[in-house]
Amino acid sequence: MSSILVTGASGMIGQYLTSSLLHKKHRVYAVDSKPNDFIGSDPNYSFVQCDITDKKTVSEIMDNNHIDVVVHLANSVDNDIDPLITDAEIRKSKATDKYIYAAAAKSGVGCFVLLSTTDVYGLQKGREPIRETIAEKAFTYYSEMKLTSEKLMEKAFKKSDIIEVVARAAPVYDAEHTDNLHAHVYDNKENVGYVFGDGDYGYTFCCVFNLIDFINGIISVPQGRYGGVYNVCDSRQTNAHEIIEYEKERHRIGAVIQRSPGSEKAMLFNKGKMRADYRYFDPTLTYNNWLFDNTRAKRIAPMRWNLGNTK
């Protein structure tokens, strides 16, 4: 089995990943500023509580242990930071990237997995599936921050043998954490859920179990040769009416109104807030229905999870 360093290990994604890795008998070294329920639960689990900017502590974990894979989840909005991205978060992410990549290269880590976001593609024109080769058009603070992380990693590992993996995940959800779904069908100003027409338009999300399966797939490959950039997302879009019904069944949404198609153009939109707030949804993008091509990622994991089978 492998030795894995997980940053952001107490976040939602980090805890799911930890559970899966320990179940597979991997040796897990975990860091986070917050504790979690795995501490003391398994002899294969070592936890260090520290801020991710603690260069000395995190570097020593890599220096003093034979780490096969680093999974860098810290400084990711769906794992452990607030969706409102500030200058402080951007500076923290960049400072972390610089030292953690250097430490990984120095200590001989075999593979480095970075959690990024499909938001790096920005607002696209046309309806072609968005593949990993398309030009990035990051326009929010979060997408710019993660694209910077990607570029710094590419530069840091250019002369090393480390296998670089960038997991560009669509907005993540599980049965209880549905904020990313909710934001696409809820009008905070009027305090109501809404759909346009029958709600048969869709959005691309990523069930957390698809992301965990993908990371496990990278780790399990002999010699870890699956490097590169991957779109990690559900294999089909989730329609607005599916989100509404899912949230209704769990009593997480109240009144829902039906709006006529075309009225989305008249809804108030705050461009500045969208740039800073990861979850702020622009209703004028409702019918763009962008499809993300996850063919590369499906070679590693089946991407079998969706809203229908996530309980």
C-alpha positions in Angstrom: 0.0 0.0 0.0 1.0 3.6 -0.5 1.9 6.5 2.0 -0.3 9.5 1.3 -0.1 13.0 2.6 -3.5 14.7 2.6 -3.7 18.5 3.1 -7.0 20.0 4.1 -7.8 16.6 5.7 -10.6 17.8 8.0 -12.6 19.4 5.2 -15.6 17.7 3.7 -13.6 16.2 0.8 -10.6 15.5 3.0 -12.7 13.4 5.4 -14.3 11.3 2.6 -10.9 10.7 1.1 -9.3 9.8 4.4 -12.1 7.2 5.1 -11.6 5.7 1.7 -7.8 5.5 1.9 -7.8 3.9 5.4 -10.4 1.4 4.2 -7.9 0.4 1.5 -5.1 0.1 4.1 -3.0 3.0 2.9 -0.8 4.9 5.3 -2.3 8.4 5.7 -0.5 11.5 6.9 -3.0 14.3 7.4 -2.7 18.0 8.1 -5.3 20.6 8.8 -5.9 23.6 11.1 -9.0 21.8 12.5 -9.2 18.4 14.2 -11.3 15.5 12.9 -12.9 12.3 14.0 -10.2 10.0 12.6 -7.6 11.1 15.1 -6.7 8.0 17.2 -9.0 5.8 15.3 -6.6 3.9 13.1 -2.8 3.0 13.5 -2.4 3.9 9.8 -3.5 7.5 10.5 -1.2 10.2 11.6 -2.6 13.7 12.1 -0.8 17.0 12.6 -2.9 20.0 13.5 -1.3 23.1 11.9 -2.1 25.8 9.4 -1.3 24.9 5.8 1.2 27.8 5.7 3.3 26.1 8.4 6.2 25.4 6.0 8.5 23.8 8.6 5.9 21.3 10.0 4.5 20.2 6.6 7.9 19.9 5.0 9.1 17.8 7.8 6.3 15.3 7.2 7.6 14.8 3.7 11.3 14.8 4.7 10.8 12.3 7.5 8.5 9.8 5.8 8.5 8.1 2.5 5.5 9.9 0.9 4.3 8.3 -2.4 1.5 10.7 -3.1 0.5 14.2 -2.0 -3.2 15.1 -2.3 -3.4 18.8 -1.9 -7.0 19.7 -1.0 -6.2 22.7 1.3 -7.1 26.2 0.0 -10.0 24.7 -2.0 -13.5 26.3 -1.6 -15.4 23.0 -1.5 -13.1 21.5 1.1 -12.1 24.0 3.8 -12.4 27.7 2.9 -15.3 30.1 2.7 -16.7 30.7 -0.8 -16.0 34.4 -0.5 -12.4 34.7 -1.8 -10.4 37.5 -0.3 -6.9 38.9 -0.9 -5.8 37.0 2.2 -6.9 33.7 0.8 -5.1 34.4 -2.5 -1.9 35.3 -0.8 -2.2 32.2 1.5 -2.7 29.9 -1.5 0.3 31.3 -3.4 2.6 31.1 -0.4 1.5 27.5 0.3 2.0 26.5 -3.3 5.6 27.8 -3.5 6.9 25.9 -0.5 4.8 22.7 -0.8 5.8 22.0 -4.4 9.5 22.7 -3.5 9.3 20.4 -0.5 7.6 17.6 -2.5 10.4 17.8 -5.1 13.1 17.8 -2.5 11.8 14.8 -0.6 11.2 12.6 -3.7 7.4 12.4 -3.7 6.3 10.2 -6.6 2.9 11.9 -7.5 1.3 15.2 -6.6 -2.5 15.6 -7.0 -3.8 19.2 -7.0 -7.5 19.9 -6.5 -8.5 22.6 -8.9 -11.8 23.7 -10.5 -13.6 23.7 -13.8 -14.1 27.4 -13.3 -10.7 28.0 -14.8 -12.3 27.6 -18.2 -14.4 30.8 -17.5 -17.3 31.8 -19.7 -17.2 30.0 -23.0 -18.9 30.8 -26.3 -20.6 28.1 -28.3 -21.9 24.7 -27.2 -18.9 22.4 -27.8 -17.9 20.1 -24.9 -15.3 21.7 -22.8 -12.1 19.6 -23.0 -8.9 19.9 -21.0 -7.1 21.4 -24.1 -9.3 24.4 -24.4 -7.8 27.8 -23.4 -8.5 28.9 -19.9 -10.5 32.1 -19.3 -10.4 32.4 -15.5 -12.4 35.4 -14.4 -13.3 34.9 -10.7 -10.9 35.3 -7.9 -11.2 31.6 -7.1 -10.6 30.4 -10.6 -7.6 32.8 -10.9 -6.2 31.5 -7.7 -6.5 27.8 -8.7 -5.1 28.5 -12.2 -2.1 30.1 -10.5 -1.7 27.0 -8.4 -1.7 24.9 -11.5 0.9 27.0 -13.3 3.2 27.2 -10.2 3.1 23.4 -10.0 4.0 22.9 -13.6 6.9 25.3 -13.2 8.1 23.7 -9.9 8.1 20.1 -11.2 9.4 20.8 -14.7 12.8 19.3 -13.9 11.6 16.6 -11.5 10.2 13.1 -11.9 7.1 13.8 -10.0 3.8 12.8 -11.7 1.6 15.9 -11.8 -2.2 15.5 -11.6 -4.6 18.4 -11.8 -8.1 17.4 -10.9 -10.4 20.2 -12.2 -13.5 19.3 -10.3 -16.9 20.8 -11.0 -18.8 22.2 -8.0 -18.9 19.3 -5.5 -21.9 17.9 -3.6 -23.0 15.0 -1.4 -26.3 14.1 0.1 -25.9 16.7 2.9 -23.7 19.3 1.4 -25.8 20.7 -1.5 -24.9 24.4 -1.3 -23.5 24.4 -4.8 -26.7 22.8 -6.2 -28.9 25.1 -4.1 -27.3 28.2 -5.4 -28.5 27.5 -8.9 -32.2 27.3 -8.0 -32.6 29.8 -5.2 -33.3 33.5 -5.3 -31.7 34.9 -2.1 -33.3 38.3 -2.7 -36.8 37.0 -2.7 -36.1 34.0 -0.5 -37.7 31.5 -2.8 -36.6 28.6 -5.0 -37.3 29.0 -8.7 -37.2 27.3 -12.1 -37.6 28.7 -15.6 -40.3 26.8 -17.4 -40.2 23.1 -16.5 -36.7 23.3 -15.2 -35.4 20.9 -17.9 -32.1 22.8 -18.3 -29.0 21.5 -16.7 -25.7 22.2 -14.9 -22.5 20.2 -14.4 -21.6 19.2 -10.9 -19.3 16.6 -9.3 -20.6 14.1 -6.7 -17.9 13.9 -4.1 -17.7 10.1 -4.6 -16.7 10.5 -8.2 -13.8 12.8 -7.0 -12.8 10.2 -4.4 -12.9 7.4 -6.9 -10.8 9.4 -9.3 -8.1 10.1 -6.6 -8.1 6.5 -5.6 -7.7 5.5 -9.2 -4.6 7.7 -9.6 -3.1 6.3 -6.4 -3.7 2.6 -7.4 -2.0 2.8 -10.8 1.4 1.0 -10.7 4.2 3.6 -10.8 1.5 6.3 -11.0 1.8 7.1 -14.7 -1.5 8.9 -15.1 -0.3 12.5 -15.1 -1.9 15.6 -16.6 -5.1 17.6 -16.4 -8.5 16.0 -15.9 -12.1 17.3 -15.9 -13.6 15.5 -12.9 -17.4 15.7 -12.9 -20.6 13.7 -13.2 -21.2 12.0 -16.5 -24.5 13.7 -17.0 -25.8 17.1 -16.2 -28.2 17.7 -13.3 -31.4 19.4 -14.3 -32.9 22.3 -12.2 -36.1 20.4 -11.5 -34.0 17.5 -10.2 -32.3 19.8 -7.7 -35.7 21.2 -6.6 -37.2 17.8 -6.0 -34.1 16.5 -4.2 -34.1 19.5 -1.8 -37.9 19.3 -1.3 -37.6 15.7 -0.3 -35.1 16.6 2.4 -37.0 19.7 3.5 -34.2 22.1 2.5 -36.2 24.3 0.2 -39.6 25.9 0.8 -41.6 27.9 -1.7 -40.7 27.4 -5.3 -41.9 29.7 -8.1 -42.1 29.0 -11.8 -40.7 31.8 -14.0 -41.2 32.1 -17.7 -38.2 31.4 -20.0 -36.5 34.7 -20.9 -37.2 36.3 -17.5 -33.8 35.3 -16.3 -32.4 38.3 -18.3 -34.4 40.7 -16.1 -33.2 39.2 -12.8 -30.8 41.4 -10.8 -27.2 40.3 -11.2 -24.2 41.6 -9.2 -21.1 41.0 -11.4 -18.7 42.1 -8.6 -20.2 39.6 -6.2 -19.9 36.8 -8.7 -16.2 37.6 -9.1 -15.6 37.3 -5.4 -18.2 34.7 -4.2 -17.6 31.2 -5.6 -21.3 30.2 -5.2 -22.9 33.4 -6.6 -24.9 32.3 -9.7 -25.7 34.5 -12.6 -29.2 33.6 -13.8 -28.4 34.9 -17.3 -26.2 31.8 -17.7 -29.1 29.4 -17.1 -29.4 28.2 -20.6 -25.7 27.9 -21.5 -25.8 24.2 -20.5 -22.0 23.9 -20.8 -20.9 20.3 -21.1 -17.5 19.2 -19.6 -15.9 16.3 -21.4 -14.7 13.9 -18.6 -13.5 11.2 -21.0 -9.9 11.3 -19.7 -11.1 11.0 -16.1 -13.4 8.1 -16.9 -10.3 6.1 -18.0 -9.3 6.2 -14.3 -12.7 6.1 -12.6 -16.2 5.2 -14.0 -17.8 8.5 -12.8 -20.9 6.4 -11.9 -22.3 8.7 -9.2 -25.0 11.3 -9.7 -27.7 13.0 -7.8 -30.1 10.1 -8.3 -27.9 7.5 -6.6 -26.3 9.8 -3.9 -28.1 9.0 -0.7 
